[in-house]
Amino acid sequence: MTRLAALVALTWVAAGCDGGTGPDIPDGLAACQGTAVLPVAPIDPGLLREISPLGNLSPPAHTLPTDHLYWNTNVVGGVSTVANVVAPGDIAITEVTQQTRTGGGPNDGLNYGLRFYPCADVFMYFAHLLTLSSGLSAQVGVLTECEPPSTTGGITSVECRKTVDIRLTAGTAIGTAGGPNFPGIDFGGADRRVPQLAFVNPARSYGNNTDFGQNRTICPIDYFVPVVAEALRAKLGREGLRRTIAPVCGTIMQDVPNTAQGRWYFDNTERDDPHLALAHNNGDPGMGVISSGTSITNPPPPLRHVLIQLLTATRVRIEGVIGATCGDPATWAFTAGAREFTR
């Protein structure tokens, strides 16, 4: 994809969630010793249908490769089962969030998030917990710091948060996950000790200027003790297909300089909705995907193809075109409906 290309895959699925950069490191936490800092799986692996690797593409809310794993519980009767969630290690929780989502979609309703540290160098978070345990809820109290409603991917969210300093030991009940509205939890993290990811435009990665930004994204599974990590890696995959291609936990950095592959930005919007990614499927990385947000006009499927032109090392043009086949390259031409992106 170095000059003008015609491709026939277009991803267009609605979803959305929040992760975020880490708050201040809690007082008294020791430096991390290696990476095996989590001794307990937060959800029993036997209750997991799959763990979707890093780099999921689910536009418009996740147009760019997603920086967290999806831990999806087993499905019975078409509904995700409810599973208990416990502290994966001795952790310090620094923030609790409560999110109310509306929009008429399957993810409407109330859910919770936690941001925590197992040690001073590693920040982690859970999102979309179904409930908080009674013990944790009592320690948290009322969440009164609420943000104005925000909309992404057609879903409007109101999020309330509270800064806390709650210490839990490994295995302590945190809450539950799964059920009819959310298939499980998001689990993400960052390690300030790892090298920064080599994005073509690192300034556009969220939280780039912090020790725990997206440019230091990790695979949380790598931070469990070996026997637990092995059981969890066996669950990595998507839609029943186990991922076997390295890195099996996926990746969010797919930029290739001087090619069209990777992240592209339509404007200065921080959220993913208007942007573009030319990347690989996180379940089957042998499959190329065009992940287009809201800026591209898409003809109705299935009779369509896509024209892409790399204009310069930092500019790309793209357009969805009606037609089941690409036709003679001599006839390829963009119209006024084409959009340009930069990086």
KESE-598366 format. One record per atom (N, C-alpha, C): residue in one letter; x, y, z. Coordinates in steps of 0.001 Angstrom, whole numbers, plus 524288, in hexadecimal, padded with zeros to 5 digits. Layout:
REM KESE-598366
AXYZ/...
***
This chain:
REM KESE-598366
M8034D7FB5A80000/M800008000080000/M80375804DE80000/T806D48056B7FC17/T80A5C809D87FC0C/T808A780E2E7F85E/R8058680D0A7F45F/R803818114A7F11D/R7FD9C810D47F0D6/L7FB6780F487EC61/L7F5C680EF57EBD0/L7F431809427EC08/A7F088808037EF72/A7EF05802947F02A/A7E925802247F06A/A7E7237FDA67EEF4/A7E1947FC837EF83/A7E1027F7DC7F316/L7DDE87F8667F746/L7DD447F4507FB1F/L7D77D7F33E7FBE0/V7D6337EEC17FE1C/V7D0B87ED2B7FE47/V7CECA7EBD0803C1/A7D1767EDA0807CE/A7CFA47EC9E80D2A/A7CE897F1C280FD0/L7CA127F23081256/L7C8BC7F6F681520/L7C6237F58781A3B/T7C8697F72681E9C/T7C64F7F5F8823C0/T7C2C07FA5D82573/W7BE277F8FD82790/W7BA997FD0B8296F/W7B7327FAC082DB4/V7B8FB7FAF483294/V7B62F7F8BB83701/V7B63B7FCB683B62/A7B1FB7FD5F83E1E/A7B1B5801438424C/A7B30D7FEDC84792/A7B6328019884A8B/A7B77A8000284FE1/A7B9F88049D85292/G7BB92803F18577F/G7BE468083985A04/G7BF4A8073985FC0/C7C3968094B861A7/C7C4CF808ED8672B/C7C96180C7B8684E/D7CA9380D1686D40/D7CEBF8109486EE0/D7D2DE80D99871E4/G7D7CE80F1487121/G7DC0780D0F87448/G7DE5E8119487742/G7E2AA813B587548/G7E4AC8187787796/G7EA28817E787992/T7EC9781C5D87A6E/T7F1DB81C6487C8F/T7F1A081C318827C/G7F5EA81AC2884D5/G7F5EC819D488A6A/G7F61581EC388DAD/P7F33C81ED389216/P7F3B582323895CF/P7F8FF822EB89899/D7F9A88262789C8A/D7FE938262A89F71/D7FF7B820E48A211/I8047181F6B8A279/I805D581A788A4ED/I804A281ACA8AAC7/P80205816EA8ACF0/P800BA817098B290/P805A4817048B5F5/D8052D8195D8BA7B/D80989819828BE23/D80ADE8140D8C00C/G80FDF813178C0D8/G8119A80E568C370/G812118098C8C000/L810E880A048BADB/L8115A8056E8B77C/L81712804708B624/A8189C7FF8A8B664/A81DF37FE108B507/A81E917FDDD8AF1E/A823587FE718AD51/A824777FDC28A7C1/A823317F82F8A62B/C8219B7F77E8A14E/C820547F24989F5E/C8254E7EF1789EB4/Q8250E7EA2B8A038/Q8295F7E68989F7F/Q827EC7E2D789B0A/G82A1F7E3B78967B/G828BF7E08E891ED/G823357E1AE89023/T820BD7DDC288DBA/T81B6B7DE7A88BB8/T817717DAC788E1D/A8191F7D6C7890E7/A8156E7D3048932B/A813507D52489851/V810047D932897E5/V80E3C7DBFA89C97/V808967DAA489E03/L805EF7D77489ACF/L800757D62089BCE/L7FFF67D03989C80/P7FE617CE578A117/P7FE1C7C8B18A207/P7F8C87C63C8A102/V7F4AD7C9578A04E/V7EF5D7C7388A003/V7EC987C94D89B29/A7EA137C5DA8982B/A7E6E27C79F893C0/A7E2207CA7E895D6/P7E0F57CF33893E7/P7DC6B7D20E895ED/P7D73C7CF62894C8/I7D6FF7CC658908A/I7D2877C91688F4B/I7D4997C39D88E66/D7D2137BFC4890B7/D7D3A07BA4E88FFD/D7D3EF7B91688A28/P7D87C7B76188819/P7D8ED7B63C88285/P7D4CA7B27688083/G7D2EF7AEED883D6/G7CEDE7AB4E88236/G7C9B27ADEF88114/L7C9057B2BF882EE/L7C4317B5A8881FD/L7C49E7B95187D53/L7C9307B94687ABF/L7CA1B7BCC38765B/L7C9367BA028712C/R7C6267BC7286DD3/R7C57C7BA8686877/R7CA557BBB786542/E7CC527C07D865D7/E7D10B7C20786306/E7D3187C71986555/I7D80F7C83386428/I7DA687CD4886546/I7DC037CF9486007/S7D97C7D3D285E89/S7DAAB7D63F85987/S7DFBA7D95A859FC/P7E3987D85585689/P7E8BD7DAC585717/P7E8A57E0B28565D/L7ED037E31E857AD/L7EDB37E8A9856B1/L7ECF87E9D1850E4/G7EB497EE9684FBC/G7EAE37F04084A4C/G7E59D7EF51847D8/N7E1957EE5384B01/N7DC597EDAB848C6/N7DAC27F28C845C6/L7D81C7F1B984155/L7D6257F60583E25/L7D03D7F5C483E1D/S7CDC77F9D28401F/S7C8207F9E1840A2/S7C6307FF7A84000/P7C67D8018483B2D/P7C52C8070183A57/P7BF50807F283ACC/P7BDBB80CCE83BD4/P7C1208116783C21/P7C39A8126784179/A7C18E81010845AB/A7C3C08113C84AD1/A7C94380F2384B69/H7CA6B80AB8848E4/H7CFB580887848ED/H7D191807EA84352/T7D20080C4E840A8/T7D40B80C4683B53/T7D9CB80AD483B44/L7DCB280C9383F27/L7E24380B6183F9A/L7E2F680681842FB/P7E7368039084230/P7E7FC7FEBF84532/P7E77C7FFAF84B17/T7E4417FC8884D98/T7E2C97FD5785305/T7E7197FB95856BC/D7E7E57FEBC85AE8/D7EC5E7FDD285E5F/D7EB137FA788631B/H7E7037F74F862D3/H7E5C97F3C88672D/H7E3BB7EE9886522/L7E3D17EAB58688D/L7E1A47E5938676C/L7DBD87E58E868C2/Y7D8D67E22D8662A/Y7D3647E13B8678D/Y7D3037DBC4869EA/W7D1B97DB7186EE7/W7D1097D6718718A/W7CB3D7D5188715A/N7C9BD7D1A586DD2/N7C43F7D07086CE4/N7C2BF7CB4486F79/T7BE957CB5687283/T7BCF27C6A98755B/T7BA077C2E2871CC/N7B9647BE10873A9/N7B68B7BA19870B8/N7B0F67BBE986F91/V7AEDA7B9FA86B3C/V7A9927BB628699E/V7A5F97B6B386A57/V7A19D7B78686CF1/V79D9C7B38686DAB/V798647B5CF86BF3/G795CC7B34086854/G790CD7B53086676/G791317BA74863D2/G795A87BB858615C/G7966C7C06D85EA1/G797E57C5028621D/V798B37C41A86729/V799FD7C84B86AD9/V79F187C70386D9C/S7A2697CAEE86E27/S7A7447CA2D8710D/S7A61B7C923876C3/T7A8947C527878DE/T7A7AD7C3CC87E51/T7AA537C7BD881DE/V7A8517C820886AA/V7AA937CBAF88A84/V7AED17C8D188D93/A7B36F7CB2C88DDE/A7B7DC7C8C989090/A7B9E37CC6F894C6/N7BBE97CA1E898E9/N7BE547CD3D89D0E/N7C3947CF5889B3C/V7C4D87D41489CFA/V7C9DA7D68F89BCD/V7CC9E7D79B8A0F6/V7D19F7D6158A150/V7D4A57D6D08A619/V7D9947D9E98A4EC/A7DC067DBE78A8F8/A7E0F07DEB98A858/A7E5187DAF98A649/P7E7C67DC678A203/P7EBA87D8CF89FC7/P7F0C17D8938A2D2/G7F1607DC258A66E/G7F60F7DC438A9B0/G7F5157DFE38AE43/D7F9327E0ED8B132/D7F8D97E4FB8B53A/D7F8FB7EA328B25F/I7F4A97ECF78B257/I7F42F7F1908AF01/I7F28E7F6598B22D/A7F3E07FAE78B002/A7F2247FFE98B225/A7EE8A802618AE1A/I7E984802D58AF63/I7E5B68053F8ABE4/I7E5F580B258ACAB/T7E68E80DF98A862/T7E71C813A98A8B9/T7E251816938A6C7/E7DF09814088A3B8/E7DA65816AB8A1B5/E7D624812AC8A089/V7D152814298A1B1/V7CCC0810F98A06F/V7C92F8145389D0C/T7C71681201898E4/T7C38A814CC8956D/T7BE5C811EB8951A/Q7BA4E814F68942C/Q7B517812D28933D/Q7B3138153F88E35/Q7B1C8811FE88A7B/Q7B039813DE88552/Q7AAA48122888420/T7A77B815D588254/T7A239814A78808D/T7A1FD815A087AB5/R7A0A681198877B9/R7A0A9811EA87200/R79B238117486FDC/T799EF814C586C13/T794EC8149886964/T795D08153686391/G7920F8138286089/G79282813E385ADC/G78F7B80FAD85810/G78CBE80C7B85B19/G7899580868858BA/G78C98803A185712/G7918E803358588E/G794C07FEC785705/G794FF7FA9F85B3D/P797CD7F65D85A22/P798197F20B85DE1/P79B297F358862CA/N79E517F78A862A7/N7A1977F8D986724/N79F477FD2A86A81/D79A437FE57869DD/D797C58024586D30/D797DD80077872DF/G797EE804348766B/G7978F802D987BEC/G79C28804C887F0F/L79C72802F1883D6/L7A04D804A1887A5/L7A4D7800C9887D3/N7A99E802D588821/N7AE307FF7A888D2/N7B25B8028688BC5/Y7B6607FFB188D7E/Y7BA5180200890EB/Y7BFCE800F588ED6/G7C3658044F89068/G7C8D68039F88EF9/G7CC6B8049189398/L7D1048022389379/L7D500802D489781/L7DA308040A894ED/R7DD378078889752/R7E28E8087B895B4/R7E6028073A89A59/F7EA228042589969/F7ED178022389DE1/F7F2C08010989C6C/Y7F5E78005A8A080/Y7FB777FF1489FF9/Y7FCA57FA2C8A328/P7FF3C7F6468A0D7/P801387F1E68A3F9/P8068D7F32A8A659/C8093D7F7028A40F/C80E497F8E08A5F2/C80F3E7FE198A33E/A8135E800C68A4A7/A813DE8063F8A324/A814AC8072689D4B/D816778034389A63/D817DC8041C894EC/D813B88025E89107/V80F947FFE6892F1/V80B9E7FDAA88F79/V806377FFAE890FC/F8039C8020E88D41/F7FE3B803F588DE8/F7FA8E8006888ACF/M7F6017FF2B88D18/M7F23A7FBC988A7A/M7ECB77FDCA88B5D/Y7E91C7FBEE8882F/Y7E3A67FD6D88900/Y7DFF17F9288872C/F7DB767F8E6889CA/F7D6F07F5DA88814/F7D2BD7F9B88865A/A7CFDD7F85A88256/A7CB4C7FB6A880C3/A7C6B77F7BF87FE7/H7C2127F9BC880AD/H7BD1D7F70487FB2/H7BC127F2828836E/L7BD9B7F34088861/L7BBCD7EFA588C6C/L7B5E47F03088CF7/L7B3467EBCE88D8C/L7AD957EBE488E2B/L7AC077EE1C8937B/T7AEB87EC6C89797/T7ADBA7EE5289CE4/T7B2DC7EEDD89FCB/L7B2BD7F1C48A419/L7B6F17F1C38A7E8/L7B5407EE738AC8E/S7B8F47EBCB8AEF5/S7B7B07E8B78B397/S7B5D07EC598B7F2/S7B2E37EA378BBA4/S7B0E17ED688BFE9/S7B5517EFB78C326/G7B97A7ECA58C3F5/G7BDE37EE9A8C6FF/G7C0A87F3198C457/L7C1997F2988BF38/L7C4397F6C68BC60/L7C0B07FB888BBEC/S7BBB77FA988BAD2/S7B80C7FEEC8BA52/S7B7C6802238BF56/A7B7F17FF818C3CD/A7B7C0802428C8CE/A7BC91805AE8C992/Q7C10D803CB8C7CE/Q7C5D2806E28C84D/Q7C5DC80B878C491/V7C37F80AD18C00B/V7C37880EFC8BC1D/V7BFC8813668BDAC/G7BB148120A8BF73/G7B73E816058C0B1/G7B4AA818328BBCE/V7B2CB81D078BC1F/V7AFE481F7E8B7D8/V7B3A48221F8B410/L7B2CB821428AF02/L7B5E3823CD8AAF1/L7B319828CE8A956/T7B56D82D368AA92/T7B2C4832358A9C1/T7B5328359B8A586/E7B9DB834398A3B2/E7BC788376089FB0/E7BACB8356789A4F/C7B6E0837DB89805/C7B49E835FA8931A/C7B5E8839AD88E9D/E7B70D8376388A1B/E7B85283A5B88579/E7B36B83B388822F/P7B36B83F2787EC2/P7AF0683FDB87B39/P7AE8383B1A8779F/P7A9E583A1387584/P7A93A835A8871E4/P7ACDA8362886D35/S7AEE4831BB86B62/S7B21C83199866A8/S7B02582D3E86327/T7B0CB82DE685E1A/T7AECD82A1685A5B/T7B3328282D856D8/T7B3908231785642/T7B72E820B685296/T7B4C481BB58508C/G7B53A81AD684B83/G7B3008162884931/G7AD1F815D8849C3/G7AA8681A5284A2B/G7A4E181A5684AC2/G7A2F9819308503B/I7A69981897853ED/I7A53D8176085958/I7A68081C1985CBA/T7A2B181DD085FC5/T7A37E8223786352/T7A49A82022868CA/S7A8BC8223186B22/S7AA5D8206387051/S7AAA3824F28741A/V7A906823EB878DE/V7A9E58277F87D35/V7AD628249C88114/E7B1D4826E088241/E7B596824348859F/E7B6948275388A95/C7B614824AB88EF5/C7B763826E989407/C7BC278240289620/R7BF63826BE8990C/R7C43D8245A89AE5/R7C57E8262F8A063/K7C8F9823538A2D7/K7CAC8824D38A807/K7D063822FB8A8B9/T7D3BB826808AA55/T7D9198251D8AB9D/T7D924822808B0FA/V7DBB481E028B153/V7DBC481B038B62D/V7E143818EF8B732/D7E211816C28BB9D/D7E6CD813C88BCD4/D7E50680EFE8BFE1/I7E3BA80AE98BCFB/I7E19D8061F8BF41/I7E567801B18BE14/R7E7327FF088C21F/R7EAE57FAC18C170/R7E7FE7F5908C211/L7E8AB7F21E8BE3F/L7E6457ECF08BE63/L7EA817E8D08BDDE/T7E9C37E46F8C063/T7ED557E00D8BFC7/T7EB787DC838BB64/A7EF027D9698B94C/A7EDC87D5EE8B4E9/A7E93A7D2618B64A/G7E5797D20D8B2A8/G7E1057CEA38B366/G7DC5B7D1238B5FF/T7DCDC7D6008B7D6/T7D8757D8B48BA49/T7D4407D9E38B636/A7CF547D9258B7B5/A7CB047DA1B8B413/A7CAE07DFCE8B263/I7CA667E0998AD3C/I7C9F07E5D48AB01/I7C4637E6D58A913/G7C1FB7E2DD8A6AD/G7BCBF7E38D8A48C/G7BB6B7DF248A0DF/T7B84E7E05489CDA/T7B6C47DC6E898FD/T7B74D7DEB089388/A7B7597DB2B88FA7/A7B7B67DCB788A28/A7B44A7D925886EB/G7B2D17DB088824C/G7AF847D7FE87EC6/G7A9DA7D99B87F2A/G7A6647D63087D4A/G7A0D37D76887D5E/G79EF67D9468780F/P79A0E7DAE7877A5/P797C47DC2287292/P799DF7E11287001/N79BFC7E4C58730F/N79D977E9C3870CC/N7A3577EA0C86F47/F7A6AE7E75687239/F7AC3F7E75A87110/F7AE407E1BB8711D/P7B13A7E02F86D23/P7B3077DABE86CF2/P7B73F7D973870DF/G7B9747DD5E87354/G7BDA97DC7387718/G7C02A7E19F87884/I7C5437E18B879A9/I7C8037E65187B27/I7CC4A7E79B87742/D7CDA67EC9987713/D7D26A7EE5987481/D7D6C17EE3187893/F7DB7A7ECCB876D7/F7DFF27EC9487A5F/F7E49B7EEC58776A/G7E68D7F34287930/G7EAF57F5BA87694/G7EF0D7F77687A74/G7F36A7F97887867/G7F7777FB5087BEA/G7FC1F7FD938790C/A7FFBA7FFB487C16/A80485801FB879FD/A808DF8013A87DFA/D80D9C800FF87C07/D8123E8002E87F4B/D816298046C87DDE/R81784807BA881A3/R81B0880C1088073/R8209C80A4F87F67/R821C4805538804B/R8270E8035187F60/R827EB80195879C8/V823C3800BF876C5/V824657FE9C87183/V8257B8030086D9B/P82827801CB86943/P82919805D38654D/P823F3807D086301/Q823EB80CB586163/Q81F4C80EDE85EEF/Q81E6380C45859A3/L8197180B6285869/L818128092B8535A/L8196A80D0584EFC/A81B1780AED84A8D/A81D4280E2B8465F/A8190F8100984293/F81521812E384499/F811498153584125/F813E48191F83D82/V811EC81980838A7/V8140981D6383509/V81355822DC83746/N80ECF823D4839A7/N80DD4828DB83C23/N80C99827E0841E9/P810948273284535/P80FA2825C984AAE/P80C84829E584DA8/A80C8782EC284BE0/A8099E832D284E9E/A803C2831D584E78/R801E482E9B84AB7/R7FC5282D9084A58/R7FA96828EF84D9E/S7FE2A825FA84FF6/S7FC87821AD85352/S7FAD2823F385880/Y7F6588224E85A6C/Y7F4118248E85F1B/Y7F7BF823D1863BF/G7F874827F4866C2/G7FBCF827A086B4D/G8018182707869E9/N80306828E286550/N8085F8281986385/N80C6682A838672D/N80B0482EB9869C9/N80EDD8317C86CF5/N80F0282FB9872A4/T80CDB82B2B873C1/T80CF58292887914/T80FDE823F987941/D811688226F87DEC/D813FC81D5F87E9D/D8104E818D987D63/F80B33819CC87DDC/F8076A8159187D48/F803AF81690878C1/G8058F81905874AE/G8024E81A2C87028/G801B18158886C89/Q7FE9E8166286865/Q7FD8E8123C864A2/Q8027F8106F861D8/N80667813D1861A0/N80B4A8124D85F06/N80E9480E8D8624E/R80CB580D30866FC/R80F418092986A2B/R80B68804C386B79/T807B3803EA867EE/T803B97FFDA868B2/T806417FA7F8694C/I804117F76386CD7/I805F27F21286DBB/I801857EE3186CED/C802EE7E93A86C83/C7FF2A7E4F986CC8/C7FED87E35387281/P7FA777E43E87522/P7FA247E2E187AB4/P7FB4D7DD2A87BE3/I7FA437D9AE8782D/I7FB437D42387927/I801077D32487A4D/D8046C7D643877FB/D80A0C7D598878D3/D80BB47D6D387E69/Y808287D8EC88190/Y8097C7DA92886DF/Y807667D6D188B04/F8056D7D2528894A/F803D57CE3F88CF8/F8084B7CA5B88DC7/V808067C7978921F/V80BD57C36C892FF/V80B2E7BF5F88EAC/P80F557BC7A88D51/P80F3E7B936888A5/P80AA87B56D88836/V8092F7B2BD88C5A/V8050D7AED888BE5/V7FFD27B16788AA0/V7FED97B60A88CC6/V7F9FE7B8D188B99/V7FA3E7BB128861A/A7FEA47BD60884AD/A7FF3C7BFA387F75/A7FE647BB8E87B34/E8005F7B6D187C13/E7FFC47B2A287832/E7FA007B14E87764/A7F7087B0F687BA0/A7F1777AFC487B30/A7EE857B41A87866/L7F0257B8F38793E/L7ED7D7BD5A876C7/L7EEEC7BDD187102/R7F3CF7BCDB86FA5/R7F55F7BD2986A21/R7F2687B92F866D1/A7F0E87B4D586931/A7EDEB7B0DA86651/A7E88E7B2DE864B8/K7E6D47B73386713/K7E1B47B973865DE/K7E2077BDD0861CE/L7E6BE7BF558603A/L7E74E7C3B285CA0/L7E5407C25C85734/G7E1D47C59A85536/G7DFA27C4CE8500A/G7DAB87C80C84F65/R7D8257C72884B04/R7D3787CA3B849DB/R7CFA87C6EF846BF/E7CAC47C70984884/E7C67F7C459845D0/E7C7C27BE99844E0/G7C9E97BC23848EB/G7CAFD7B68F848C1/G7D01F7B50C84642/L7D2EC7B8CF843F9/L7D7F07B7B584179/L7DC517B9378452F/R7DF5F7B56B846E7/R7E3AC7B67D84A75/R7E82E7B9008477D/R7EA637BD12849D2/R7EED27BFA68474D/R7F3CC7BCAA84878/T7F6CD7BB7184476/T7FBB47B89384513/T8005B7BB99842EA/I7FF5C7BFC884001/I803867C2D583D9B/I805937C6CF8418B/A80ABD7C6FF84220/A80D277CAA1845CD/A80C8D7D04D843F7/P80C057D3E2847B6/P80B377D2E284D43/P8059C7D11884E44/V804FA7CCC8850FD/V7FFC57CA788518A/V7FC0E7CDF98548F/C7FE2E7D19C85795/C7FACF7D53885A79/C7F9567D9F88573C/G7FB167DA328525D/G7F9B17DE8384EEE/G7FD447E33384F8F/T7FC0A7E74884C94/T7FF237EC1384CB9/T7FBBB7F0A384B18/I7FCEE7F53A84D2C/I7FA067F9DA84B7F/I7FD3F7FD30847C5/M802647FC5384785/M805C17FF738442F/M806AA7FC8B83F13/Q803EA7FE3183AF0/Q8046E7FBA9835DE/Q806467FF75831A9/D808128041483342/D80A0B807DE82F7B/D80EE0805BD82CAD/V80F08806658278B/V813B2805418247D/V8151480A378217E/P8197B80CBB822C2/P81AD7811AB8203A/P81B248112581A48/N8198A8154181799/N819CE815A8811E4/N81652811B780F17/T8127780FA7811DB/T80E6880C6880F81/T8092D80E6281189/A804F080C1F80F86/A7FFBA80DA581152/A7FE1C80AC881644/Q8012C806F981807/Q7FF8E803EC81C95/Q800028070E8219B/G7FBF78069E824E7/G7FC2B808F982A0C/G7F7C780CC082B20/R7F8CA8106582EB3/R7F4EA8142F83084/R7F5038191682D22/W7F04781B2B82C24/W7EFB88200D82940/W7EB888235F82BE2/Y7EC4C8288B82BA1/Y7E8E382C1A82E78/Y7E64F82FFD82AC8/F7E12A8309C82B80/F7DE2D8342E82831/F7DEA4839CF82A13/D7DEC283A8A82F3A/D7DF1283FBC8318E/D7E18A83F3D836EE/N7E0BA8432183A3D/N7E3318431A83F64/N7DFDB8408D8439B/T7DB9383E1484209/T7D83283B7A845CC/T7DB3883754848CD/E7DA9E8375384E0C/E7DD798337B85130/E7DB0382E15850C4/R7D5C882DD5850C8/R7D339828BD85067/R7D3F88267984AF4/D7D3138216784A7A/D7D43481E94845A5/D7D06D81FAC84129/D7CBC08218884252/D7C76D8216E83E95/D7C8BB8232F83904/P7CB77827998381C/P7CC2782950832B4/P7D0E98271482FE9/H7D3EC823DA83274/H7D90E8227D83062/H7D90381D7C82D09/L7DD9B81B4982C13/L7DE38816EE8286A/L7E2C88138982A27/A7E23580E648299C/A7E69780AD082A87/A7E6CF806D88261C/L7EB618060A82401/L7EC7A801F182030/L7F0127FE1D8230A/A7EDBC7F9F2824F1/A7F07F7F6A4828B2/A7EF2D7F0EA827C7/H7EFE67EDB082BC3/H7EEEC7E81B82B6F/H7EB197E66A82FA6/N7E7F27E28E82E6B/N7E4237E06683202/N7E6E77DE55836E0/N7E4D17DF8E83B88/N7E78F7DDF184044/N7E6E57D82384174/G7E2F97D59983F30/G7E2637CFFA83FDF/G7E57A7CCEB83BE5/D7E5757CEBC83708/D7E8567CC54832BE/D7EBAE7D08983032/P7F0807D15C83217/P7F3B97D59C83012/P7F5607D4ED82A60/G7F4167D07E82805/G7F5067CFDF82274/G7F0F97D2A181F21/M7ECE97D4AF82197/M7E8A77D74D81ED5/M7E9357DD3281F49/G7E9C27DFE581AE1/G7E9E97E59681AE9/G7E4787E7D281B90/V7E4207EC4481E46/V7DF1A7EEB781F62/V7DF707F49081E65/I7DB697F6B181BF5/I7DAC47FC5681B8F/I7D6C87FDD981FB0/S7D88880093823AB/S7D5228022C827F4/S7D3EF807F682743/S7CF518092582549/S7CDFB80E87823F9/S7CA01810AE827C6/G7CAFB8157682992/G7C76F8180E82D17/G7C33281AFC82A2A/T7C18B81F4782C57/T7BCFF8221382A59/T7BE39825D8825EA/S7C32A8268382485/S7C49382A6A82093/S7C40B8287B81AFB/I7C3AF8235881A4D/I7C378821198150A/I7BDE581FAA813AF/T7BC1D8216180F19/T7B6F481FE180D27/T7B74C81A6D80AE6/N7B420816DF80D03/N7B46C8116C80B65/N7AFA980FDB80831/P7B07680DF38036B/P7AC1080BC28007C/P7AA04806E380330/P7A5358057D80256/P7A30A800EE80510/P7A5BA7FBE48036C/P7A69A7F83D8070A/P7A8D87F322805A6/P7A4C07EFE1802DF/P7A6407EBB08001E/P7ABA47E9D27FF9F/P7AE647EBC27FAB5/L7ABA47EE9F7F750/L7ADF07F02E7F253/L7B12C7F5247F2FB/R7B5F97F4857F4C7/R7B94D7F90B7F588/R7BF047F76D7F572/H7C2567FB217F44B/H7C7E87FA617F504/H7CA237FF8E7F6F7/V7CF2D7FF9C7F814/V7D190804267FA89/V7D673805AF7F78B/L7D6F580ABD7F68B/L7DBB780CD37F425/L7DEF480F887F859/I7E40680E5E7F86E/I7E797810CA7FC2C/I7EC69812AA7F939/Q7EE118177C7FA60/Q7F2D2819927F7F8/Q7F63381C187FC1F/L7FB0E81A637FC7D/L7FED381CDA7FFF2/L80104821927FD12/L7FF6D8263E7FEB4/L8010082B0A7FC0F/L8068782CA27FD7E/T807B982C6C80287/T80D0382D6080485/T80DC8829B580926/A8122E82A1480BB2/A81325826BC81040/A80F58827D5814B3/T80CD782C5F8149C/T8095582DD3818E8/T803DD82F4881713/R8027082E0D81231/R7FD3082F3881039/R7FB3182A9B80D09/V7F6428292E80DFE/V7F3DB824FA80B15/V7EE63826A780975/R7ECA6824CC804DD/R7E768825E0802DF/R7E483820B680263/I7DF6C820C5803B2/I7DC5C81BF88039E/I7D6C581D2B8021D/E7D4518196B7FF72/E7CED581A0D7FDFA/E7CC56814B47FD3E/G7C7A3814037FF59/G7C49080F607FE4C/G7C18E8101C7F93A/V7C1AF80C247F5D8/V7BF7880C987F092/V7BBA8808267EF9B/I7B72F809577ED2E/I7B369805507EBD5/I7B5A8801EB7E772/G7B50B7FCD67E7F6/G7B6F47F9347E403/G7B9707F4807E683/A7B7FF7EFCF7E4B6/A7B9E97EB097E720/A7BF8E7E9E37E5C6/T7C1787EBF17E165/T7C6DD7EAF57DFC9/T7C9A57F0217DEF3/C7CECA7EFD87DEF4/C7D1ED7F4997DE89/C7D24E7F6987D8F4/G7D1E77F3157D515/G7D2287F4BE7CFA8/G7D7A67F5F87CDDA/D7D8087F86C7C95C/D7DCFF7F9CD7C6E8/D7DF9B7FE2D7CA04/P7E48D7FD6E7CBD3/P7E7298019C7CEB9/P7E74B806CA7CBD9/A7E731806997C6B4/A7E74E80B757C3B5/A7E26E80EC17C494/T7DE4A80C3F7C69C/T7D96180F117C775/T7D8BF810E47CD15/W7DC6080F767D07E/W7DBD1810EE7D5FC/W7DC32816DA7D67F/A7D87D819257D92E/A7D87A81ECF7D9E2/A7D56A8203C7DEC3/F7D765823F37E1A2/F7D4A1825E77E637/F7D091829ED7E499/T7CCAB82A9D7E7D3/T7C8AE82E917E700/T7C8F48328A7EB70/A7C53F836227EB6D/A7C51183A167EF84/A7C3ED837AB7F4DB/G7C223832BE7F4E2/G7C101830277F9D6/G7C5BF82DE87FC8C/A7CA5382E107FA1C/A7CF1782C097FC88/A7D09F82F5080145/R7D32182CC88050C/R7D4E082F77809BE/R7DACA82EBF80A6C/E7DD49832BE80C7F/E7E2E08327E80D96/E7E3D38325481379/F7E7C582F4C81500/F7E95782EBB81A76/F7EF3382FAD81AE5/T7F0EE8312C81F87/T7F6738323882061/T7F85782F3C8252E/R7FD9382F18825D0/R7FFCC82CF282AA7/R8053482F4C82B99/
***
